[in-house]
Amino acid sequence: TNTNTNTNTNTNTNTNTNTNASTKTKIATSPRPDESKTLKSPEVPPKKTSWADIARSTPDTPTNPILKAQSLQGQQKRPAITQQTVTVSPSYNTGKDKDEDNVRKPRAMRARRTGSPPKMECLNDIVKDLSSSLKSAKFFVIKSYSEDDVHKSIKYSIWASTDTGNKRLDRAYRENSGKGPIYLFFSVNGSGQFCGIAEMVSPLDFTKSSGCWNEDKWNGQFSVKWRMIKDVPNNQLRHIRLTNNENKPVTNSRDTQEVLYNPGCEFIKVFQPYPTKTSILDDFEYYNECEEEEKRRREQKSAESSEGR
């Protein structure tokens, strides 16, 4: 009994001693944190990323399976998009056409219609054919700031331009007197069309000034007879080029730009038979009301100025 006890005791003691020794050996051989060498990677400057690179690198669908499943689930819940047909009223336009409509006033805001023109003495000179009166004729483009002034030109059979334009037209009229007529192709700035043809029937009177114009900066005046009044869009006339104006289309002309004989005859050849359904005559009553309102405003302003004195 004593022998076994001693043997076990010795065995346990030896085992414990060996275990402790091995543990101490492992601890002694393992490197300390402060003694270990850390490998530093070379510093690389951050790459500049543009929004285009981000867009190209972004996948259409998430790569994460959970996010991808959520995305597909969300797409299934979205209602199907049905194609709708939008009907645009013929009396309403957008974009550039809308700006042109603002120049053409009421007739551009309603459906196309035909109607009898107002009965006025000034319309007695309207003709259907100018072909027989084009011999030795001269032609000029007239650009007006507003249709209000064109309305007054038709109503009172007069016109006035800038000082330079007046001199140019007066010189042409005197040089061509007794040879042929002077035809004026009228267009309003920004309207996208020509609105009529008038004939100059008197030289310039630089001593007269009419107070009827939309602005009070026009000096002098001359008489006109309106021969044709209709709306003809620029796209019908854009092919007519002016060699005396850098070969530009007649639709790109400035005020009192002369149109040479051949392109002038071509202009009338296109303008005359064009089957338009609208003209400034459709809005004549509207412009009459505007004129009366402007007269009242000027009279009131004049009365206030007199009282202030």
Summary of the structure (lengths in Angstrom):
residues: 309
radius of gyration: 44.8
end to end distance: 146.1
largest distance: 161.4
contacts: 751
relative contact order: 0.12
helix: 46%
strand: 15%
